[in-house]
Amino acid sequence: MKEYKFVEVEFTGLVKSTLYAHREIIEEYAKKGYTYINAIPTELVGYGSIKKMDLVFEIEK
C-alpha cells in the first residue's frame, strides 16, 4: 500500500528569490524514502502566476 504526503510551498516576494525552495523540500523527503510524484498549483495570482503549490510525495507502507 502506498502513502501520499502533500507539502505546501508558498512563493513570496520576487520569483527569482524563492524559485529554488522546492528543491530543498524534495531532497529532504527523498532522504526519508519518499518519491517525488508531482506539483499541483493550489493558489494562482495575477496572470496565472503560481503563489502556492502542493508537492506530492509517495512512499510504500
PQR file with spaces between the fields and no chain letter, atoms N, CA, C, O and H, PARSE charges and radii, in Angstrom:
ATOM       1  N    MET     1       0.834   -1.176    0.000 -0.4000 1.5000
ATOM       2  CA   MET     1       0.000    0.000    0.000 -0.0000 2.0000
ATOM       3  C    MET     1       0.882    1.244    0.000  0.5500 1.7000
ATOM       4  O    MET     1       1.910    1.287    0.676 -0.5500 1.4000
ATOM       5  N    LYS     2       0.471    2.255   -0.765 -0.4000 1.5000
ATOM       6  CA   LYS     2       1.243    3.488   -0.831 -0.0000 2.0000
ATOM       7  C    LYS     2       0.606    4.569    0.037  0.5500 1.7000
ATOM       8  O    LYS     2      -0.615    4.650    0.176 -0.5500 1.4000
ATOM       9  H    LYS     2      -0.364    2.220   -1.314  0.4000 1.0000
ATOM      10  N    GLU     3       1.465    5.383    0.607 -0.4000 1.5000
ATOM      11  CA   GLU     3       1.019    6.525    1.407 -0.0000 2.0000
ATOM      12  C    GLU     3       1.461    7.792    0.684  0.5500 1.7000
ATOM      13  O    GLU     3       2.571    7.856    0.156 -0.5500 1.4000
ATOM      14  H    GLU     3       2.457    5.316    0.495  0.4000 1.0000
ATOM      15  N    TYR     4       0.600    8.788    0.663 -0.4000 1.5000
ATOM      16  CA   TYR     4       0.914   10.038   -0.022 -0.0000 2.0000
ATOM      17  C    TYR     4       1.038   11.176    0.975  0.5500 1.7000
ATOM      18  O    TYR     4       0.303   11.240    1.961 -0.5500 1.4000
ATOM      19  H    TYR     4      -0.302    8.736    1.092  0.4000 1.0000
ATOM      20  N    LYS     5       1.971   12.067    0.709 -0.4000 1.5000
ATOM      21  CA   LYS     5       2.227   13.238    1.554 -0.0000 2.0000
ATOM      22  C    LYS     5       2.166   14.467    0.665  0.5500 1.7000
ATOM      23  O    LYS     5       2.763   14.491   -0.411 -0.5500 1.4000
ATOM      24  H    LYS     5       2.569   12.015   -0.092  0.4000 1.0000
ATOM      25  N    PHE     6       1.439   15.494    1.117 -0.4000 1.5000
ATOM      26  CA   PHE     6       1.313   16.753    0.387 -0.0000 2.0000
ATOM      27  C    PHE     6       2.008   17.839    1.196  0.5500 1.7000
ATOM      28  O    PHE     6       1.686   18.049    2.365 -0.5500 1.4000
ATOM      29  H    PHE     6       0.954   15.474    1.991  0.4000 1.0000
ATOM      30  N    VAL     7       2.957   18.529    0.577 -0.4000 1.5000
ATOM      31  CA   VAL     7       3.713   19.572    1.266 -0.0000 2.0000
ATOM      32  C    VAL     7       3.498   20.883    0.518  0.5500 1.7000
ATOM      33  O    VAL     7       3.821   20.995   -0.665 -0.5500 1.4000
ATOM      34  H    VAL     7       3.219   18.359   -0.373  0.4000 1.0000
ATOM      35  N    GLU     8       2.948   21.878    1.224 -0.4000 1.5000
ATOM      36  CA   GLU     8       2.657   23.163    0.589 -0.0000 2.0000
ATOM      37  C    GLU     8       3.916   24.030    0.494  0.5500 1.7000
ATOM      38  O    GLU     8       4.690   24.134    1.446 -0.5500 1.4000
ATOM      39  H    GLU     8       2.685   21.787    2.184  0.4000 1.0000
ATOM      40  N    VAL     9       4.098   24.640   -0.662 -0.4000 1.5000
ATOM      41  CA   VAL     9       5.184   25.589   -0.891 -0.0000 2.0000
ATOM      42  C    VAL     9       4.533   26.904   -1.292  0.5500 1.7000
ATOM      43  O    VAL     9       3.682   26.936   -2.181 -0.5500 1.4000
ATOM      44  H    VAL     9       3.469   24.555   -1.435  0.4000 1.0000
ATOM      45  N    GLU    10       4.933   27.989   -0.636 -0.4000 1.5000
ATOM      46  CA   GLU    10       4.390   29.308   -0.971 -0.0000 2.0000
ATOM      47  C    GLU    10       5.501   30.174   -1.536  0.5500 1.7000
ATOM      48  O    GLU    10       6.583   30.269   -0.957 -0.5500 1.4000
ATOM      49  H    GLU    10       5.624   27.963    0.086  0.4000 1.0000
ATOM      50  N    PHE    11       5.227   30.802   -2.667 -0.4000 1.5000
ATOM      51  CA   PHE    11       6.184   31.698   -3.297 -0.0000 2.0000
ATOM      52  C    PHE    11       5.840   33.127   -2.888  0.5500 1.7000
ATOM      53  O    PHE    11       4.734   33.606   -3.137 -0.5500 1.4000
ATOM      54  H    PHE    11       4.348   30.725   -3.137  0.4000 1.0000
ATOM      55  N    THR    12       6.792   33.792   -2.264 -0.4000 1.5000
ATOM      56  CA   THR    12       6.573   35.166   -1.820 -0.0000 2.0000
ATOM      57  C    THR    12       7.672   36.053   -2.378  0.5500 1.7000
ATOM      58  O    THR    12       8.754   35.576   -2.721 -0.5500 1.4000
ATOM      59  H    THR    12       7.690   33.402   -2.062  0.4000 1.0000
ATOM      60  N    GLY    13       7.393   37.329   -2.464 -0.4000 1.5000
ATOM      61  CA   GLY    13       8.400   38.270   -2.950 -0.0000 2.0000
ATOM      62  C    GLY    13       8.697   38.032   -4.415  0.5500 1.7000
ATOM      63  O    GLY    13       7.823   37.617   -5.176 -0.5500 1.4000
ATOM      64  H    GLY    13       6.514   37.716   -2.185  0.4000 1.0000
ATOM      65  N    LEU    14       9.906   38.291   -4.800 -0.4000 1.5000
ATOM      66  CA   LEU    14      10.332   38.093   -6.188 -0.0000 2.0000
ATOM      67  C    LEU    14      10.440   36.609   -6.491  0.5500 1.7000
ATOM      68  O    LEU    14      10.942   35.839   -5.671 -0.5500 1.4000
ATOM      69  H    LEU    14      10.615   38.628   -4.181  0.4000 1.0000
ATOM      70  N    VAL    15       9.987   36.215   -7.630 -0.4000 1.5000
ATOM      71  CA   VAL    15      10.008   34.808   -8.008 -0.0000 2.0000
ATOM      72  C    VAL    15      11.428   34.258   -7.990  0.5500 1.7000
ATOM      73  O    VAL    15      11.654   33.149   -7.507 -0.5500 1.4000
ATOM      74  H    VAL    15       9.580   36.840   -8.296  0.4000 1.0000
ATOM      75  N    LYS    16      12.372   35.008   -8.502 -0.4000 1.5000
ATOM      76  CA   LYS    16      13.752   34.516   -8.560 -0.0000 2.0000
ATOM      77  C    LYS    16      14.321   34.251   -7.173  0.5500 1.7000
ATOM      78  O    LYS    16      15.184   33.386   -7.024 -0.5500 1.4000
ATOM      79  H    LYS    16      12.188   35.910   -8.894  0.4000 1.0000
ATOM      80  N    SER    17      13.858   34.976   -6.150 -0.4000 1.5000
ATOM      81  CA   SER    17      14.409   34.794   -4.812 -0.0000 2.0000
ATOM      82  C    SER    17      13.867   33.549   -4.122  0.5500 1.7000
ATOM      83  O    SER    17      14.460   33.080   -3.150 -0.5500 1.4000
ATOM      84  H    SER    17      13.157   35.679   -6.272  0.4000 1.0000
ATOM      85  N    THR    18      12.737   32.998   -4.612 -0.4000 1.5000
ATOM      86  CA   THR    18      12.145   31.837   -3.959 -0.0000 2.0000
ATOM      87  C    THR    18      12.002   30.638   -4.894  0.5500 1.7000
ATOM      88  O    THR    18      11.390   29.636   -4.523 -0.5500 1.4000
ATOM      89  H    THR    18      12.256   33.379   -5.401  0.4000 1.0000
ATOM      90  N    LEU    19      12.538   30.726   -6.058 -0.4000 1.5000
ATOM      91  CA   LEU    19      12.339   29.708   -7.075 -0.0000 2.0000
ATOM      92  C    LEU    19      12.916   28.350   -6.700  0.5500 1.7000
ATOM      93  O    LEU    19      12.455   27.334   -7.221 -0.5500 1.4000
ATOM      94  H    LEU    19      13.035   31.540   -6.359  0.4000 1.0000
ATOM      95  N    TYR    20      13.894   28.297   -5.827 -0.4000 1.5000
ATOM      96  CA   TYR    20      14.569   27.037   -5.518 -0.0000 2.0000
ATOM      97  C    TYR    20      14.162   26.430   -4.182  0.5500 1.7000
ATOM      98  O    TYR    20      14.741   25.423   -3.775 -0.5500 1.4000
ATOM      99  H    TYR    20      14.268   29.122   -5.404  0.4000 1.0000
ATOM     100  N    ALA    21      13.192   27.003   -3.492 -0.4000 1.5000
ATOM     101  CA   ALA    21      12.753   26.481   -2.190 -0.0000 2.0000
ATOM     102  C    ALA    21      12.277   25.034   -2.305  0.5500 1.7000
ATOM     103  O    ALA    21      12.494   24.242   -1.388 -0.5500 1.4000
ATOM     104  H    ALA    21      12.721   27.821   -3.822  0.4000 1.0000
ATOM     105  N    HIS    22      11.642   24.684   -3.402 -0.4000 1.5000
ATOM     106  CA   HIS    22      11.109   23.334   -3.586 -0.0000 2.0000
ATOM     107  C    HIS    22      12.206   22.273   -3.633  0.5500 1.7000
ATOM     108  O    HIS    22      11.972   21.123   -3.262 -0.5500 1.4000
ATOM     109  H    HIS    22      11.467   25.328   -4.147  0.4000 1.0000
ATOM     110  N    ARG    23      13.378   22.644   -4.077 -0.4000 1.5000
ATOM     111  CA   ARG    23      14.464   21.665   -4.206 -0.0000 2.0000
ATOM     112  C    ARG    23      14.873   21.095   -2.852  0.5500 1.7000
ATOM     113  O    ARG    23      15.098   19.892   -2.715 -0.5500 1.4000
ATOM     114  H    ARG    23      13.569   23.579   -4.378  0.4000 1.0000
ATOM     115  N    GLU    24      14.967   21.969   -1.860 -0.4000 1.5000
ATOM     116  CA   GLU    24      15.341   21.512   -0.513 -0.0000 2.0000
ATOM     117  C    GLU    24      14.298   20.556    0.050  0.5500 1.7000
ATOM     118  O    GLU    24      14.639   19.563    0.693 -0.5500 1.4000
ATOM     119  H    GLU    24      14.785   22.946   -1.971  0.4000 1.0000
ATOM     120  N    ILE    25      13.032   20.859   -0.192 -0.4000 1.5000
ATOM     121  CA   ILE    25      11.953   20.001    0.299 -0.0000 2.0000
ATOM     122  C    ILE    25      12.001   18.640   -0.379  0.5500 1.7000
ATOM     123  O    ILE    25      11.859   17.613    0.284 -0.5500 1.4000
ATOM     124  H    ILE    25      12.755   21.666   -0.713  0.4000 1.0000
ATOM     125  N    ILE    26      12.199   18.622   -1.690 -0.4000 1.5000
ATOM     126  CA   ILE    26      12.276   17.356   -2.428 -0.0000 2.0000
ATOM     127  C    ILE    26      13.458   16.521   -1.939  0.5500 1.7000
ATOM     128  O    ILE    26      13.320   15.312   -1.756 -0.5500 1.4000
ATOM     129  H    ILE    26      12.315   19.457   -2.228  0.4000 1.0000
ATOM     130  N    GLU    27      14.598   17.138   -1.728 -0.4000 1.5000
ATOM     131  CA   GLU    27      15.772   16.412   -1.219 -0.0000 2.0000
ATOM     132  C    GLU    27      15.518   15.869    0.185  0.5500 1.7000
ATOM     133  O    GLU    27      15.906   14.743    0.497 -0.5500 1.4000
ATOM     134  H    GLU    27      14.710   18.121   -1.876  0.4000 1.0000
ATOM     135  N    GLU    28      14.867   16.669    1.033 -0.4000 1.5000
ATOM     136  CA   GLU    28      14.560   16.258    2.404 -0.0000 2.0000
ATOM     137  C    GLU    28      13.674   14.999    2.416  0.5500 1.7000
ATOM     138  O    GLU    28      13.941   14.056    3.161 -0.5500 1.4000
ATOM     139  H    GLU    28      14.552   17.584    0.780  0.4000 1.0000
ATOM     140  N    TYR    29      12.635   14.992    1.600 -0.4000 1.5000
ATOM     141  CA   TYR    29      11.734   13.847    1.566 -0.0000 2.0000
ATOM     142  C    TYR    29      12.374   12.638    0.885  0.5500 1.7000
ATOM     143  O    TYR    29      12.065   11.502    1.243 -0.5500 1.4000
ATOM     144  H    TYR    29      12.417   15.758    0.995  0.4000 1.0000
ATOM     145  N    ALA    30      13.238   12.854   -0.065 -0.4000 1.5000
ATOM     146  CA   ALA    30      13.960   11.741   -0.696 -0.0000 2.0000
ATOM     147  C    ALA    30      14.823   11.008    0.326  0.5500 1.7000
ATOM     148  O    ALA    30      14.920    9.781    0.298 -0.5500 1.4000
ATOM     149  H    ALA    30      13.490   13.777   -0.356  0.4000 1.0000
ATOM     150  N    LYS    31      15.445   11.755    1.221 -0.4000 1.5000
ATOM     151  CA   LYS    31      16.267   11.144    2.277 -0.0000 2.0000
ATOM     152  C    LYS    31      15.423   10.302    3.227  0.5500 1.7000
ATOM     153  O    LYS    31      15.929    9.366    3.847 -0.5500 1.4000
ATOM     154  H    LYS    31      15.366   12.752    1.244  0.4000 1.0000
ATOM     155  N    LYS    32      14.126   10.636    3.342 -0.4000 1.5000
ATOM     156  CA   LYS    32      13.210    9.884    4.200 -0.0000 2.0000
ATOM     157  C    LYS    32      12.611    8.685    3.482  0.5500 1.7000
ATOM     158  O    LYS    32      11.841    7.932    4.076 -0.5500 1.4000
ATOM     159  H    LYS    32      13.715   11.396    2.838  0.4000 1.0000
ATOM     160  N    GLY    33      12.958    8.495    2.193 -0.4000 1.5000
ATOM     161  CA   GLY    33      12.482    7.358    1.439 -0.0000 2.0000
ATOM     162  C    GLY    33      11.293    7.636    0.535  0.5500 1.7000
ATOM     163  O    GLY    33      10.784    6.721   -0.112 -0.5500 1.4000
ATOM     164  H    GLY    33      13.584    9.107    1.710  0.4000 1.0000
ATOM     165  N    TYR    34      10.842    8.886    0.479 -0.4000 1.5000
ATOM     166  CA   TYR    34       9.710    9.249   -0.379 -0.0000 2.0000
ATOM     167  C    TYR    34      10.168    9.456   -1.820  0.5500 1.7000
ATOM     168  O    TYR    34      11.325    9.786   -2.080 -0.5500 1.4000
ATOM     169  H    TYR    34      11.256    9.629    1.005  0.4000 1.0000
ATOM     170  N    THR    35       9.246    9.256   -2.740 -0.4000 1.5000
ATOM     171  CA   THR    35       9.465    9.542   -4.146 -0.0000 2.0000
ATOM     172  C    THR    35       8.637   10.758   -4.511  0.5500 1.7000
ATOM     173  O    THR    35       7.447   10.821   -4.203 -0.5500 1.4000
ATOM     174  H    THR    35       8.306    8.987   -2.529  0.4000 1.0000
ATOM     175  N    TYR    36       9.263   11.722   -5.166 -0.4000 1.5000
ATOM     176  CA   TYR    36       8.534   12.912   -5.634 -0.0000 2.0000
ATOM     177  C    TYR    36       7.669   12.510   -6.818  0.5500 1.7000
ATOM     178  O    TYR    36       8.151   11.869   -7.752 -0.5500 1.4000
ATOM     179  H    TYR    36      10.229   11.670   -5.417  0.4000 1.0000
ATOM     180  N    ILE    37       6.380   12.888   -6.784 -0.4000 1.5000
ATOM     181  CA   ILE    37       5.444   12.500   -7.833 -0.0000 2.0000
ATOM     182  C    ILE    37       5.070   13.668   -8.733  0.5500 1.7000
ATOM     183  O    ILE    37       5.159   13.561   -9.956 -0.5500 1.4000
ATOM     184  H    ILE    37       5.988   13.408   -6.025  0.4000 1.0000
ATOM     185  N    ASN    38       4.649   14.796   -8.134 -0.4000 1.5000
ATOM     186  CA   ASN    38       4.112   15.885   -8.938 -0.0000 2.0000
ATOM     187  C    ASN    38       3.972   17.146   -8.090  0.5500 1.7000
ATOM     188  O    ASN    38       4.113   17.106   -6.867 -0.5500 1.4000
ATOM     189  H    ASN    38       4.576   14.883   -7.141  0.4000 1.0000
ATOM     190  N    ALA    39       3.691   18.270   -8.763 -0.4000 1.5000
ATOM     191  CA   ALA    39       3.372   19.532   -8.086 -0.0000 2.0000
ATOM     192  C    ALA    39       2.007   19.978   -8.588  0.5500 1.7000
ATOM     193  O    ALA    39       1.745   19.974   -9.791 -0.5500 1.4000
ATOM     194  H    ALA    39       3.577   18.302   -9.756  0.4000 1.0000
ATOM     195  N    ILE    40       1.137   20.364   -7.653 -0.4000 1.5000
ATOM     196  CA   ILE    40      -0.213   20.780   -8.006 -0.0000 2.0000
ATOM     197  C    ILE    40      -0.402   22.222   -7.559  0.5500 1.7000
ATOM     198  O    ILE    40      -0.338   22.497   -6.361 -0.5500 1.4000
ATOM     199  H    ILE    40       1.350   20.367   -6.676  0.4000 1.0000
ATOM     200  N    PRO    41      -0.634   23.154   -8.484 -0.5600 1.5000
ATOM     201  CA   PRO    41      -0.890   24.541   -8.085  0.2800 2.0000
ATOM     202  C    PRO    41      -2.169   24.600   -7.247  0.5500 1.7000
ATOM     203  O    PRO    41      -3.180   23.996   -7.606 -0.5500 1.4000
ATOM     204  N    THR    42      -2.120   25.328   -6.133 -0.4000 1.5000
ATOM     205  CA   THR    42      -3.290   25.454   -5.261 -0.0000 2.0000
ATOM     206  C    THR    42      -3.771   26.888   -5.146  0.5500 1.7000
ATOM     207  O    THR    42      -4.901   27.125   -4.720 -0.5500 1.4000
ATOM     208  H    THR    42      -1.299   25.819   -5.841  0.4000 1.0000
ATOM     209  N    GLU    43      -2.933   27.854   -5.518 -0.4000 1.5000
ATOM     210  CA   GLU    43      -3.344   29.257   -5.495 -0.0000 2.0000
ATOM     211  C    GLU    43      -2.603   30.013   -6.594  0.5500 1.7000
ATOM     212  O    GLU    43      -1.377   29.959   -6.686 -0.5500 1.4000
ATOM     213  H    GLU    43      -2.015   27.661   -5.864  0.4000 1.0000
ATOM     214  N    LEU    44      -3.364   30.713   -7.419 -0.4000 1.5000
ATOM     215  CA   LEU    44      -2.799   31.499   -8.512 -0.0000 2.0000
ATOM     216  C    LEU    44      -3.063   32.974   -8.260  0.5500 1.7000
ATOM     217  O    LEU    44      -4.054   33.342   -7.630 -0.5500 1.4000
ATOM     218  H    LEU    44      -4.360   30.757   -7.345  0.4000 1.0000
ATOM     219  N    VAL    45      -2.153   33.823   -8.766 -0.4000 1.5000
ATOM     220  CA   VAL    45      -2.319   35.274   -8.676 -0.0000 2.0000
ATOM     221  C    VAL    45      -1.975   35.885  -10.027  0.5500 1.7000
ATOM     222  O    VAL    45      -1.315   35.264  -10.860 -0.5500 1.4000
ATOM     223  H    VAL    45      -1.348   33.524   -9.278  0.4000 1.0000
ATOM     224  N    GLY    46      -2.430   37.098  -10.223 -0.4000 1.5000
ATOM     225  CA   GLY    46      -2.078   37.804  -11.455 -0.0000 2.0000
ATOM     226  C    GLY    46      -2.442   37.017  -12.691  0.5500 1.7000
ATOM     227  O    GLY    46      -3.529   36.446  -12.765 -0.5500 1.4000
ATOM     228  H    GLY    46      -2.966   37.603   -9.546  0.4000 1.0000
ATOM     229  N    TYR    47      -1.582   36.979  -13.626 -0.4000 1.5000
ATOM     230  CA   TYR    47      -1.810   36.336  -14.911 -0.0000 2.0000
ATOM     231  C    TYR    47      -1.500   34.846  -14.861  0.5500 1.7000
ATOM     232  O    TYR    47      -0.784   34.327  -15.718 -0.5500 1.4000
ATOM     233  H    TYR    47      -0.699   37.443  -13.566  0.4000 1.0000
ATOM     234  N    GLY    48      -2.034   34.167  -13.868 -0.4000 1.5000
ATOM     235  CA   GLY    48      -1.818   32.731  -13.741 -0.0000 2.0000
ATOM     236  C    GLY    48      -0.519   32.352  -13.068  0.5500 1.7000
ATOM     237  O    GLY    48      -0.103   31.195  -13.135 -0.5500 1.4000
ATOM     238  H    GLY    48      -2.616   34.588  -13.172  0.4000 1.0000
ATOM     239  N    SER    49       0.130   33.304  -12.422 -0.4000 1.5000
ATOM     240  CA   SER    49       1.360   33.000  -11.690 -0.0000 2.0000
ATOM     241  C    SER    49       1.026   32.155  -10.465  0.5500 1.7000
ATOM     242  O    SER    49       0.018   32.389   -9.797 -0.5500 1.4000
ATOM     243  H    SER    49      -0.208   34.244  -12.368  0.4000 1.0000
ATOM     244  N    ILE    50       1.857   31.194  -10.180 -0.4000 1.5000
ATOM     245  CA   ILE    50       1.624   30.315   -9.038 -0.0000 2.0000
ATOM     246  C    ILE    50       2.093   31.001   -7.763  0.5500 1.7000
ATOM     247  O    ILE    50       3.239   31.440   -7.670 -0.5500 1.4000
ATOM     248  H    ILE    50       2.676   31.004  -10.722  0.4000 1.0000
ATOM     249  N    LYS    51       1.191   31.091   -6.770 -0.4000 1.5000
ATOM     250  CA   LYS    51       1.552   31.627   -5.458 -0.0000 2.0000
ATOM     251  C    LYS    51       1.813   30.482   -4.480  0.5500 1.7000
ATOM     252  O    LYS    51       2.742   30.545   -3.674 -0.5500 1.4000
ATOM     253  H    LYS    51       0.260   30.734   -6.846  0.4000 1.0000
ATOM     254  N    LYS    52       0.979   29.424   -4.556 -0.4000 1.5000
ATOM     255  CA   LYS    52       1.151   28.257   -3.697 -0.0000 2.0000
ATOM     256  C    LYS    52       0.983   26.994   -4.526  0.5500 1.7000
ATOM     257  O    LYS    52       0.231   26.961   -5.500 -0.5500 1.4000
ATOM     258  H    LYS    52       0.225   29.372   -5.210  0.4000 1.0000
ATOM     259  N    MET    53       1.708   25.947   -4.111 -0.4000 1.5000
ATOM     260  CA   MET    53       1.542   24.652   -4.753 -0.0000 2.0000
ATOM     261  C    MET    53       1.806   23.561   -3.731  0.5500 1.7000
ATOM     262  O    MET    53       2.506   23.768   -2.740 -0.5500 1.4000
ATOM     263  H    MET    53       2.319   25.974   -3.319  0.4000 1.0000
ATOM     264  N    ASP    54       1.233   22.400   -3.991 -0.4000 1.5000
ATOM     265  CA   ASP    54       1.498   21.224   -3.175 -0.0000 2.0000
ATOM     266  C    ASP    54       2.487   20.340   -3.910  0.5500 1.7000
ATOM     267  O    ASP    54       2.285   20.013   -5.079 -0.5500 1.4000
ATOM     268  H    ASP    54       0.664   22.232   -4.796  0.4000 1.0000
ATOM     269  N    LEU    55       3.547   19.955   -3.236 -0.4000 1.5000
ATOM     270  CA   LEU    55       4.460   18.943   -3.754 -0.0000 2.0000
ATOM     271  C    LEU    55       3.917   17.605   -3.279  0.5500 1.7000
ATOM     272  O    LEU    55       3.605   17.448   -2.098 -0.5500 1.4000
ATOM     273  H    LEU    55       3.712   20.221   -2.286  0.4000 1.0000
ATOM     274  N    VAL    56       3.802   16.643   -4.178 -0.4000 1.5000
ATOM     275  CA   VAL    56       3.219   15.345   -3.837 -0.0000 2.0000
ATOM     276  C    VAL    56       4.314   14.295   -3.803  0.5500 1.7000
ATOM     277  O    VAL    56       5.096   14.153   -4.742 -0.5500 1.4000
ATOM     278  H    VAL    56       4.056   16.770   -5.137  0.4000 1.0000
ATOM     279  N    PHE    57       4.351   13.554   -2.685 -0.4000 1.5000
ATOM     280  CA   PHE    57       5.334   12.502   -2.484 -0.0000 2.0000
ATOM     281  C    PHE    57       4.597   11.208   -2.174  0.5500 1.7000
ATOM     282  O    PHE    57       3.474   11.230   -1.670 -0.5500 1.4000
ATOM     283  H    PHE    57       3.716   13.669   -1.922  0.4000 1.0000
ATOM     284  N    GLU    58       5.242   10.064   -2.480 -0.4000 1.5000
ATOM     285  CA   GLU    58       4.656    8.781   -2.095 -0.0000 2.0000
ATOM     286  C    GLU    58       5.737    7.905   -1.473  0.5500 1.7000
ATOM     287  O    GLU    58       6.929    8.057   -1.740 -0.5500 1.4000
ATOM     288  H    GLU    58       6.154   10.047   -2.889  0.4000 1.0000
ATOM     289  N    ILE    59       5.275    6.986   -0.637 -0.4000 1.5000
ATOM     290  CA   ILE    59       6.175    6.020   -0.018 -0.0000 2.0000
ATOM     291  C    ILE    59       5.403    4.715    0.129  0.5500 1.7000
ATOM     292  O    ILE    59       4.196    4.721    0.373 -0.5500 1.4000
ATOM     293  H    ILE    59       4.307    6.862   -0.420  0.4000 1.0000
ATOM     294  N    GLU    60       6.098    3.614   -0.020 -0.4000 1.5000
ATOM     295  CA   GLU    60       5.481    2.306    0.139 -0.0000 2.0000
ATOM     296  C    GLU    60       5.389    1.994    1.624  0.5500 1.7000
ATOM     297  O    GLU    60       6.384    2.077    2.344 -0.5500 1.4000
ATOM     298  H    GLU    60       7.078    3.609   -0.219  0.4000 1.0000
ATOM     299  N    LYS    61       4.210    1.640    2.077 -0.4000 1.5000
ATOM     300  CA   LYS    61       3.999    1.304    3.507 -0.0000 2.0000
ATOM     301  C    LYS    61       3.574   -0.121    3.642  0.5500 1.7000
ATOM     302  O    LYS    61       3.348   -0.595    4.756 -0.5500 1.4000
ATOM     303  H    LYS    61       3.401    1.573    1.492  0.4000 1.0000
